[in-house]
Amino acid sequence: MKKAVVITGASSGIGAATAIEFGKNGYFTYLMGRNKERLQGVALKCRSGASIMSCDMTDLPALNKRLNEILSTSIHRVEVLVNNAGIFDVHTTETGTDEIWQKEFEVNLMGSVRVARAFFPYFKQHGGGSIVNVSSTLGMKPSANTGAYSAMKAAMINWTQSMALEGGPFNIRVNCVAPGIVDTPIHGFHSLEESKKGEALEKMKDLQPLGRIGTPQEIARSIYFLGDNELSSWTTGAVLAVDGGINLK
Ligand SMILES: NC(=O)c1ccc[n+]([C@@H]2O[C@H](COP(=O)([O-])OP(=O)(O)OC[C@H]3O[C@@H](n4cnc5c(N)ncnc54)[C@H](OP(=O)(O)O)[C@@H]3O)[C@@H](O)[C@H]2O)c1
C-alpha cells in the first residue's frame, strides 16, 4: 500500500507547501480545506498523487463524511496527519467577542481535536502513525491583541504533549511546529501591492535575529521532518520553533 499524508488547510500557505513537500518525498496527499479551486491547484503540484477532500472544519457532518472516506481507503496507508488549518484574529480584550473566541476555538483547536480523534484508532490498528500540529510562537510567547489566537495555539502545544504521552505505547508520535511570522495570506500584508508590502516587511525585519520573515517552504520542511516516521523516528512531544529566532527577543 502506498504511504499517504492527510493535511488540513492544504489550499494555501503553509499547508499547500507541506503537501508539495510530502509529494516530493513519495507520499500520496489527502488535501483538506474549503476552497476547491485552490485545492485543485495544489493537487496539480503534488508529485505522488493527491485527492481533494473539501469541507469546512466546523461543519461536522461534512467533516465526518470526509474523514470516513479517507479512513476507509484500502489503496493508501495514512502514516501522517498534519493539523494545519487555522485562522488569525486581532482584537483587544474589549473587542474580543464570544463569536471571535468561539470561532478561534472551533477552527484552531476543536477542528484538529476532531481529526486527531478520528485517526487515533486508525493508527493504533495499523501499528502506529505520526501527527504534526501547527501551533505558533504566539502559543509560547503571546503578543498584545491576539488573545484568542494565542490561547488556542498554547492549548495546542499542551494537547500535543498529552497526546504524545498517550500515543507512545502505540507507536503514535505527536509533535508540534511553532512557526514565527511567515509570508502567507493569513496576514493582511501578504496581499498588499509590492511597495507597501516591502515597507511592512522592513518594519518586521528586526523582530527576528535572522533578519527576515519565513517562507511557507521553510515551515513545510520542518513539518515533513517531524511527520516522517523514519526521519524523526525517536521524536515525540517536541515543539519545534521555526521562526528566525523571534522567540528569543
Ligand atoms: N503565517 C504565519 O505567520 C503563521 C505563524 C504561526 C502559525 N501559523 C499557522 O499556520 C497554519 C496555516 O496558516 P497559513 O499561514 O498557511 O495561512 P493561510 O494561507 O491563510 O491558510 C490557512 C488554511 O486554513 C484553512 N482553513 C481556514 N478556516 C477553515 C475552515 N473553517 N475549514 C477548513 N479549512 C479552513 C484555509 O483553507 P480554505 O480557505 O480553503 O478553507 C487554508 O488552507 C495556521 O494554523 C496558522 O495559525 C501561521
The ligand as an SDF file (V2000), in Angstrom:
LIG
                    3D

 48 52  0  0  0  0  0  0  0  0999 V2000
    1.6370   32.5820    8.5320 N   0  0  0  0  0  0  0  0  0  0  0  0
    2.0940   32.7330    9.7580 C   0  0  0  0  0  0  0  0  0  0  0  0
    2.7840   33.7290   10.0690 O   0  0  0  0  0  0  0  0  0  0  0  0
    1.8130   31.6990   10.8080 C   0  0  0  0  0  0  0  0  0  0  0  0
    2.5380   31.7680   12.0060 C   0  0  0  0  0  0  0  0  0  0  0  0
    2.2910   30.8300   13.0030 C   0  0  0  0  0  0  0  0  0  0  0  0
    1.3580   29.8400   12.7980 C   0  0  0  0  0  0  0  0  0  0  0  0
    0.6660   29.7850   11.6190 N   0  0  0  0  0  0  0  0  0  0  0  0
   -0.3380   28.7280   11.4720 C   0  0  0  0  0  0  0  0  0  0  0  0
   -0.1090   28.0280   10.2770 O   0  0  0  0  0  0  0  0  0  0  0  0
   -1.3310   27.4360    9.8410 C   0  0  0  0  0  0  0  0  0  0  0  0
   -1.5210   27.7040    8.3680 C   0  0  0  0  0  0  0  0  0  0  0  0
   -1.6930   29.0900    8.1780 O   0  0  0  0  0  0  0  0  0  0  0  0
   -1.1420   29.8900    6.9070 P   0  0  0  0  0  0  0  0  0  0  0  0
   -0.2510   30.9300    7.4280 O   0  0  0  0  0  0  0  0  0  0  0  0
   -0.6560   28.9500    5.8760 O   0  0  0  0  0  0  0  0  0  0  0  0
   -2.4820   30.6510    6.4700 O   0  0  0  0  0  0  0  0  0  0  0  0
   -3.4200   30.5470    5.1830 P   0  0  0  0  0  0  0  0  0  0  0  0
   -2.5840   30.6320    3.9620 O   0  0  0  0  0  0  0  0  0  0  0  0
   -4.4830   31.5450    5.4020 O   0  0  0  0  0  0  0  0  0  0  0  0
   -4.0090   29.0760    5.2860 O   0  0  0  0  0  0  0  0  0  0  0  0
   -4.9960   28.7220    6.2130 C   0  0  0  0  0  0  0  0  0  0  0  0
   -5.5950   27.4010    5.7840 C   0  0  0  0  0  0  0  0  0  0  0  0
   -6.6060   27.0310    6.7310 O   0  0  0  0  0  0  0  0  0  0  0  0
   -7.7890   26.6650    6.0440 C   0  0  0  0  0  0  0  0  0  0  0  0
   -8.9870   26.9640    6.8190 N   0  0  0  0  0  0  0  0  0  0  0  0
   -9.2930   28.1080    7.4810 C   0  0  0  0  0  0  0  0  0  0  0  0
  -10.5080   28.0300    8.0260 N   0  0  0  0  0  0  0  0  0  0  0  0
  -11.0000   26.8010    7.7010 C   0  0  0  0  0  0  0  0  0  0  0  0
  -12.2200   26.1280    7.9600 C   0  0  0  0  0  0  0  0  0  0  0  0
  -13.2160   26.6850    8.6600 N   0  0  0  0  0  0  0  0  0  0  0  0
  -12.3780   24.8840    7.4600 N   0  0  0  0  0  0  0  0  0  0  0  0
  -11.3960   24.3000    6.7420 C   0  0  0  0  0  0  0  0  0  0  0  0
  -10.2170   24.8790    6.4550 N   0  0  0  0  0  0  0  0  0  0  0  0
  -10.0210   26.1200    6.9270 C   0  0  0  0  0  0  0  0  0  0  0  0
   -7.7340   27.5000    4.7540 C   0  0  0  0  0  0  0  0  0  0  0  0
   -8.4450   26.8240    3.7360 O   0  0  0  0  0  0  0  0  0  0  0  0
   -9.7230   27.4190    2.9450 P   0  0  0  0  0  0  0  0  0  0  0  0
   -9.5680   28.8920    2.8650 O   0  0  0  0  0  0  0  0  0  0  0  0
   -9.7040   26.6810    1.6570 O   0  0  0  0  0  0  0  0  0  0  0  0
  -10.8280   26.9940    3.8220 O   0  0  0  0  0  0  0  0  0  0  0  0
   -6.2510   27.4950    4.4140 C   0  0  0  0  0  0  0  0  0  0  0  0
   -5.9220   26.3630    3.6490 O   0  0  0  0  0  0  0  0  0  0  0  0
   -2.4370   28.0390   10.7360 C   0  0  0  0  0  0  0  0  0  0  0  0
   -2.7800   27.1160   11.7280 O   0  0  0  0  0  0  0  0  0  0  0  0
   -1.7500   29.2510   11.3450 C   0  0  0  0  0  0  0  0  0  0  0  0
   -2.2900   29.5990   12.5840 O   0  0  0  0  0  0  0  0  0  0  0  0
    0.8770   30.6890   10.6190 C   0  0  0  0  0  0  0  0  0  0  0  0
  1  2  1  0
  2  3  2  0
  2  4  1  0
  4  5  1  0
  4 48  2  0
  5  6  2  0
  6  7  1  0
  7  8  2  0
  8  9  1  0
  8 48  1  0
  9 10  1  0
  9 46  1  0
 10 11  1  0
 11 12  1  0
 11 44  1  0
 12 13  1  0
 13 14  1  0
 14 15  2  0
 14 16  1  0
 14 17  1  0
 17 18  1  0
 18 19  2  0
 18 20  1  0
 18 21  1  0
 21 22  1  0
 22 23  1  0
 23 24  1  0
 23 42  1  0
 24 25  1  0
 25 26  1  0
 25 36  1  0
 26 27  1  0
 26 35  1  0
 27 28  2  0
 28 29  1  0
 29 30  1  0
 29 35  2  0
 30 31  1  0
 30 32  2  0
 32 33  1  0
 33 34  2  0
 34 35  1  0
 36 37  1  0
 36 42  1  0
 37 38  1  0
 38 39  2  0
 38 40  1  0
 38 41  1  0
 42 43  1  0
 44 45  1  0
 44 46  1  0
 46 47  1  0
M  CHG  2   8   1  16  -1
M  END
$$$$
